[in-house]
Amino acid sequence: MHILKQILRSPKLQSIASRAFCTTLNYGSYDKMGINAPLNRKLRMGMVGGGQGSFIGRVHSIAACLDNRAVVTAGALSSNPERSKASAPDYAISEDRAYGSYEDMLDAESKLPDDQRIDFVSITTPNHTHFEVALAAVEAGFNVVCDKPMTFDLAQAETLAKAVEQSDVIFALSHNYTGYPLVRQAREMIASGELGEIQAIRSNYIQGWLRTRLEDSDQKQAAWRTDPTKSGAAGCFGDIATHAYNLGRYMTGLLPDQISCHLKTFEPGRKLDDYGTAVIRYQNGALGTVTASQISHGRENDVSIEIDGTKGALQWRQENPNEMIVRANGQPHKIYTRDPNAPHTTPGAAAACRLPSGHPEGFFEAFANVYASAFDAMVARAEGGPIERVNTIYPNVNDGVEGMYFIQQCVESSKQDAAWLPLKHERARR
Ligand SMILES: NC(=O)c1ccc[n+]([C@@H]2O[C@H](COP(=O)([O-])OP(=O)(O)OC[C@H]3O[C@@H](n4cnc5c(N)ncnc54)[C@H](O)[C@@H]3O)[C@@H](O)[C@H]2O)c1
């Protein structure tokens, strides 16, 4: 009882006790949580986008701060300077760090002393703005976490990748589905050969929210996503098929070779595709398909993937993310659950868990795992340590280039009645 009282009074003892508790129970990455040792402080986040009424900015702020490793310090939260400043209290951003534009934020933050200025910029704005914000942030020496698709077109993506390469900044892309523990489990099982040679990948991203012309109402998320000047050359395929394609690439590491794609706009008058299917030939001879829809009645956020190998097959669905089915002919079907303590859980999957099995983890936690991997690299950069910038756990600028190449080739192939076009890119990584 005396010891317990002492622990409750002392923050230092509390921290030691909590680490000892978590280590004893082997609660995955819990024992790694803290304040970014050896930096020993929280990373300071400057957010662009995320103003009142927006969607993904709030998710970024929660994901970044989930493990107590970051704090939202500054923001240029809206394209409208007044709304930007008015949104700052929602994130507890102080008045002097609430900026009217991202240019003001980068300029003012660059002039602050090292121990005050932001460490990274999170870009959570519509697609057409990503490039200018990201390039300016990289050139000013700030780490970046950018939402997908990385840029408006491939040329911008390649320019950005070169700028990142020539700098020493950490650049992460929030393909957040890569952060689910069972996605990382699949990746590690495939890499170790458990499924044999991979021969087929079927990935889908099926939604129904744009079944009607929602863009004609006041719905701003629908408005910019269906506007080619803001979304880019593709609608549904730029917005969500890129996630499904990235998921297959992330899980299997198979390198793409060629693509054939059909895009359709089913809602009359809509300016961009709202449905499509792509077939991908991989360099090892495997075949992949990516189907994405925004017009399927009743479908919410149904990202799913099936992978067939010579020794086994797996299936995962993000609407039920804590389960993965693995099958092999002649054997009972296996249901893997997210379980940091199970002997069959791979190290990367265990490290991506925060809770024991049976306590559902979901979208925020997966998003936070992308941030956590990027934070490890940011801490290493701040400490001057060696940093892996190509084969990262988190999706990086090269994956962003690949995503933009995928979009470009889908649109071009579709224009040519699903002609086969190249999909090999020098930046593609296993
Ligand atoms: N990773 C994911 O799962 C996921 C999910 C949804 C959206 N996204 C991506 O996130 C981005 C934003 O999507 P959303 O649905 O949150 O959009 P949104 O329309 O809800 O929010 C965009 C926000 O950015 C602000 N903004 C626009 N231009 C700005 C500028 N120049 N400076 C500062 N703020 C500016 C807007 O005022 C708004 O607050 C898109 O690129 C989208 O593709 C990713």
The ligand as an SDF file (V2000), in Angstrom:
LIG
                    3D

 44 48  0  0  0  0  0  0  0  0999 V2000
   -6.4020    8.7740  -45.9450 N   0  0  0  0  0  0  0  0  0  0  0  0
   -7.7040    8.7470  -45.9350 C   0  0  0  0  0  0  0  0  0  0  0  0
   -8.3290    7.7660  -45.5310 O   0  0  0  0  0  0  0  0  0  0  0  0
   -8.4680    9.9410  -46.4300 C   0  0  0  0  0  0  0  0  0  0  0  0
   -9.8210   10.0800  -46.1300 C   0  0  0  0  0  0  0  0  0  0  0  0
  -10.4650   11.2450  -46.5630 C   0  0  0  0  0  0  0  0  0  0  0  0
   -9.7750   12.2060  -47.2760 C   0  0  0  0  0  0  0  0  0  0  0  0
   -8.4750   12.0160  -47.5870 N   0  0  0  0  0  0  0  0  0  0  0  0
   -7.7220   13.0100  -48.3440 C   0  0  0  0  0  0  0  0  0  0  0  0
   -7.5710   14.1440  -47.4890 O   0  0  0  0  0  0  0  0  0  0  0  0
   -7.6560   15.3490  -48.2070 C   0  0  0  0  0  0  0  0  0  0  0  0
   -8.7860   16.2040  -47.6370 C   0  0  0  0  0  0  0  0  0  0  0  0
  -10.0120   15.5180  -47.7390 O   0  0  0  0  0  0  0  0  0  0  0  0
  -11.2620   15.9110  -46.8100 P   0  0  0  0  0  0  0  0  0  0  0  0
  -12.3370   14.9600  -47.1490 O   0  0  0  0  0  0  0  0  0  0  0  0
  -10.8460   16.0510  -45.3980 O   0  0  0  0  0  0  0  0  0  0  0  0
  -11.6160   17.3510  -47.4070 O   0  0  0  0  0  0  0  0  0  0  0  0
  -12.4940   18.4790  -46.7160 P   0  0  0  0  0  0  0  0  0  0  0  0
  -13.0950   19.2410  -47.8200 O   0  0  0  0  0  0  0  0  0  0  0  0
  -13.3850   17.8890  -45.6850 O   0  0  0  0  0  0  0  0  0  0  0  0
  -11.4320   19.3650  -45.9240 O   0  0  0  0  0  0  0  0  0  0  0  0
  -10.4350   20.1040  -46.5610 C   0  0  0  0  0  0  0  0  0  0  0  0
   -9.9700   21.2150  -45.6320 C   0  0  0  0  0  0  0  0  0  0  0  0
   -8.8550   21.8550  -46.2270 O   0  0  0  0  0  0  0  0  0  0  0  0
   -9.0370   23.2860  -46.1630 C   0  0  0  0  0  0  0  0  0  0  0  0
   -8.2590   23.9090  -47.2150 N   0  0  0  0  0  0  0  0  0  0  0  0
   -8.4680   23.9440  -48.5490 C   0  0  0  0  0  0  0  0  0  0  0  0
   -7.4990   24.6310  -49.1530 N   0  0  0  0  0  0  0  0  0  0  0  0
   -6.6470   25.0700  -48.1820 C   0  0  0  0  0  0  0  0  0  0  0  0
   -5.4680   25.8190  -48.1600 C   0  0  0  0  0  0  0  0  0  0  0  0
   -4.9230   26.2880  -49.2790 N   0  0  0  0  0  0  0  0  0  0  0  0
   -4.8760   26.0830  -46.9660 N   0  0  0  0  0  0  0  0  0  0  0  0
   -5.4010   25.6250  -45.8140 C   0  0  0  0  0  0  0  0  0  0  0  0
   -6.5340   24.8770  -45.7680 N   0  0  0  0  0  0  0  0  0  0  0  0
   -7.1420   24.6120  -46.9410 C   0  0  0  0  0  0  0  0  0  0  0  0
  -10.5390   23.4490  -46.2910 C   0  0  0  0  0  0  0  0  0  0  0  0
  -10.9270   24.7280  -45.8610 O   0  0  0  0  0  0  0  0  0  0  0  0
  -11.0120   22.3150  -45.3880 C   0  0  0  0  0  0  0  0  0  0  0  0
  -10.9420   22.7080  -44.0320 O   0  0  0  0  0  0  0  0  0  0  0  0
   -7.8590   14.9380  -49.6580 C   0  0  0  0  0  0  0  0  0  0  0  0
   -6.6370   14.9370  -50.3350 O   0  0  0  0  0  0  0  0  0  0  0  0
   -8.4130   13.5300  -49.5750 C   0  0  0  0  0  0  0  0  0  0  0  0
   -8.1020   12.7410  -50.7070 O   0  0  0  0  0  0  0  0  0  0  0  0
   -7.8260   10.9150  -47.1630 C   0  0  0  0  0  0  0  0  0  0  0  0
  1  2  1  0
  2  3  2  0
  2  4  1  0
  4  5  1  0
  4 44  2  0
  5  6  2  0
  6  7  1  0
  7  8  2  0
  8  9  1  0
  8 44  1  0
  9 10  1  0
  9 42  1  0
 10 11  1  0
 11 12  1  0
 11 40  1  0
 12 13  1  0
 13 14  1  0
 14 15  2  0
 14 16  1  0
 14 17  1  0
 17 18  1  0
 18 19  2  0
 18 20  1  0
 18 21  1  0
 21 22  1  0
 22 23  1  0
 23 24  1  0
 23 38  1  0
 24 25  1  0
 25 26  1  0
 25 36  1  0
 26 27  1  0
 26 35  1  0
 27 28  2  0
 28 29  1  0
 29 30  1  0
 29 35  2  0
 30 31  1  0
 30 32  2  0
 32 33  1  0
 33 34  2  0
 34 35  1  0
 36 37  1  0
 36 38  1  0
 38 39  1  0
 40 41  1  0
 40 42  1  0
 42 43  1  0
M  CHG  2   8   1  16  -1
M  END
$$$$
